[in-house]
Amino acid sequence: MVMLPTKEDLSQASGVVPFKLMNYYYESFMDHALVEMGDTITLHLDPIRRQDPDITQTPSGPRAYNPFFDNSARPSAGGKNRGVRVEPRDITYTAQVRIGPQPQDEARGIGKLDNGQAQTTTSIESLNDIKKCQSATIRGERYRLFKEPRPVAFLGSDLKYVIQIWERVQEKEEGVA
């Protein structure tokens, strides 16, 4: 067997790949895309339930004997409208948004989206809120989580972005039978 020499010229290889510089460029392009071409996504978190502070005082009820309170008056309810106030909590993030149906694009590494699905890319700071949210509003439509959030980064560096697939929620219209 005869081994022939190859005509490869690999003299330019230094053996050092500037991963930090490449990561810097990746984050720069992604952040720029979020700022310039980004859309907004509103995450709807669990509401806060608090005691209603608006209490209208009512006159005390008639006094009567109560053996459980040693001849004292009965305790009153303290007023009308005593109850719970529900305060919705929403948080808005900047996101790159794709709305389905979209075909799979092998050249750019973009997955397929079915009709009624949306894909968002947000910063990593939104990860905990995405996991806890009840639903999200994207371009005026209500969506819920379809798959688990997928944190992404450039070649295993610090996680910087989150890709999330959402599924549209069909809300009932009031008054429609």
C-alpha positions as CSV (number, residue, x, y, z in Angstrom):
1,M,0.0,0.0,0.0
2,V,1.3,3.4,-0.9
3,M,0.4,6.5,1.2
4,L,0.1,9.6,-0.9
5,P,0.5,13.0,0.6
6,T,-2.6,15.3,0.7
7,K,-2.7,18.8,-0.7
8,E,-4.4,20.3,2.4
9,D,-3.0,23.6,3.6
10,L,-3.8,23.9,7.3
11,S,-1.0,26.3,8.1
12,Q,-3.5,29.0,9.2
13,A,-4.8,27.0,12.1
14,S,-3.5,28.4,15.4
15,G,-5.3,25.9,17.6
16,V,-7.0,28.7,19.5
17,V,-10.6,29.5,18.9
18,P,-11.8,32.8,20.4
19,F,-14.9,31.4,22.1
20,K,-15.3,34.4,24.4
21,L,-15.2,36.8,21.4
22,M,-17.7,34.6,19.5
23,N,-20.0,34.5,22.6
24,Y,-19.8,38.3,22.8
25,Y,-20.9,38.5,19.1
26,Y,-23.7,36.0,19.7
27,E,-25.1,37.9,22.7
28,S,-24.7,41.2,20.8
29,F,-26.7,40.0,17.8
30,M,-29.4,38.4,20.0
31,D,-29.8,41.4,22.3
32,H,-29.9,43.7,19.2
33,A,-32.5,41.5,17.6
34,L,-34.6,41.6,20.8
35,V,-34.4,45.4,21.0
36,E,-34.9,46.3,17.4
37,M,-37.2,43.5,16.2
38,G,-38.6,42.4,19.5
39,D,-42.3,42.1,20.3
40,T,-43.9,42.1,23.8
41,I,-45.2,39.1,25.6
42,T,-47.3,39.6,28.8
43,L,-47.1,36.7,31.3
44,H,-50.1,36.3,33.6
45,L,-48.9,35.1,37.0
46,D,-51.1,33.8,39.9
47,P,-53.1,36.7,41.3
48,I,-52.5,38.1,44.8
49,R,-55.4,37.6,47.3
50,R,-55.7,40.1,50.0
51,Q,-58.2,41.1,52.6
52,D,-60.5,43.9,51.2
53,P,-59.6,47.1,53.0
54,D,-62.8,48.8,51.9
55,I,-65.1,48.1,54.9
56,T,-68.2,50.1,55.4
57,Q,-69.1,50.2,59.1
58,T,-72.6,49.2,60.1
59,P,-74.3,49.9,63.4
60,S,-73.8,47.3,66.1
61,G,-76.5,44.6,66.3
62,P,-78.8,44.2,69.3
63,R,-77.1,43.1,72.5
64,A,-78.0,39.7,73.9
65,Y,-76.9,37.2,76.4
66,N,-74.3,34.8,75.1
67,P,-73.1,32.0,77.5
68,F,-69.9,31.4,75.5
69,F,-68.7,35.0,76.1
70,D,-69.7,35.3,79.8
71,N,-72.7,37.6,79.4
72,S,-71.0,39.9,76.9
73,A,-72.5,41.0,73.6
74,R,-72.2,38.9,70.5
75,P,-69.3,39.8,68.3
76,S,-70.4,41.5,65.1
77,A,-69.1,40.9,61.6
78,G,-67.5,44.4,61.6
79,G,-69.2,45.8,58.5
80,K,-70.3,45.1,55.0
81,N,-68.2,43.9,52.0
82,R,-65.7,42.1,54.2
83,G,-63.9,39.7,51.9
84,V,-61.1,39.2,49.6
85,R,-59.7,41.4,46.9
86,V,-58.0,39.6,44.0
87,E,-55.3,41.6,42.3
88,P,-54.0,40.2,38.9
89,R,-50.2,40.2,38.4
90,D,-48.8,40.6,34.9
91,I,-45.3,41.1,33.8
92,T,-44.2,42.1,30.3
93,Y,-41.0,40.9,28.5
94,T,-39.5,41.7,25.2
95,A,-39.4,38.6,23.0
96,Q,-38.8,37.4,19.4
97,V,-42.1,35.9,18.4
98,R,-43.0,33.3,15.7
99,I,-46.7,32.4,15.1
100,G,-47.6,29.1,13.5
101,P,-48.2,27.5,11.1
102,Q,-44.5,27.6,10.1
103,P,-42.6,24.8,8.3
104,Q,-39.4,23.3,9.6
105,D,-36.3,25.1,8.3
106,E,-33.3,22.8,8.4
107,A,-31.0,25.5,7.0
108,R,-31.6,27.9,9.9
109,G,-32.3,25.3,12.5
110,I,-35.9,26.5,13.2
111,G,-38.5,23.9,14.2
112,K,-42.0,23.4,12.9
113,L,-44.9,25.2,14.4
114,D,-48.5,23.9,14.0
115,N,-51.5,26.1,13.6
116,G,-52.4,27.7,17.0
117,Q,-48.8,27.6,18.3
118,A,-46.3,30.3,19.0
119,Q,-42.6,30.3,19.8
120,T,-41.0,33.0,21.9
121,T,-37.3,33.7,22.7
122,T,-36.8,35.9,25.8
123,S,-33.9,36.7,28.1
124,I,-33.0,34.1,30.8
125,E,-34.5,36.4,33.5
126,S,-38.0,35.4,32.3
127,L,-37.4,31.7,33.0
128,N,-38.9,31.6,36.5
129,D,-41.9,33.7,35.5
130,I,-42.5,31.5,32.5
131,K,-42.5,28.4,34.7
132,K,-45.0,30.0,37.1
133,C,-47.3,31.7,34.7
134,Q,-50.9,30.7,34.1
135,S,-51.0,32.0,30.6
136,A,-49.5,34.6,28.3
137,T,-50.8,37.2,25.9
138,I,-48.9,37.3,22.6
139,R,-50.1,39.8,19.9
140,G,-53.5,40.1,21.5
141,E,-54.1,36.3,21.7
142,R,-54.1,34.2,24.9
143,Y,-51.6,31.2,25.0
144,R,-50.6,28.6,27.6
145,L,-47.5,26.5,28.0
146,F,-47.1,23.7,25.5
147,K,-43.6,22.4,26.2
148,E,-41.1,23.0,28.9
149,P,-38.9,26.1,28.6
150,R,-35.6,25.5,26.9
151,P,-32.7,27.7,28.0
152,V,-30.1,28.2,25.3
153,A,-26.6,29.6,25.1
154,F,-23.6,29.8,22.7
155,L,-21.6,26.6,23.0
156,G,-22.3,25.8,26.6
157,S,-21.5,29.2,28.0
158,D,-23.7,30.9,30.6
159,L,-27.4,30.4,29.7
160,K,-28.7,33.7,28.3
161,Y,-32.0,33.1,26.5
162,V,-35.1,31.0,26.8
163,I,-37.1,29.4,23.9
164,Q,-40.7,28.6,24.8
165,I,-43.5,26.9,22.7
166,W,-47.0,28.1,23.5
167,E,-50.5,26.8,22.5
168,R,-53.4,29.1,21.8
169,V,-56.3,29.1,24.3
170,Q,-59.8,29.2,22.8
171,E,-61.7,31.6,25.1
172,K,-65.4,31.5,25.2
173,E,-67.2,34.6,24.1
174,E,-69.9,35.8,26.6
175,G,-73.4,35.7,25.3
176,V,-72.7,33.2,22.6
177,A,-74.8,30.0,22.9
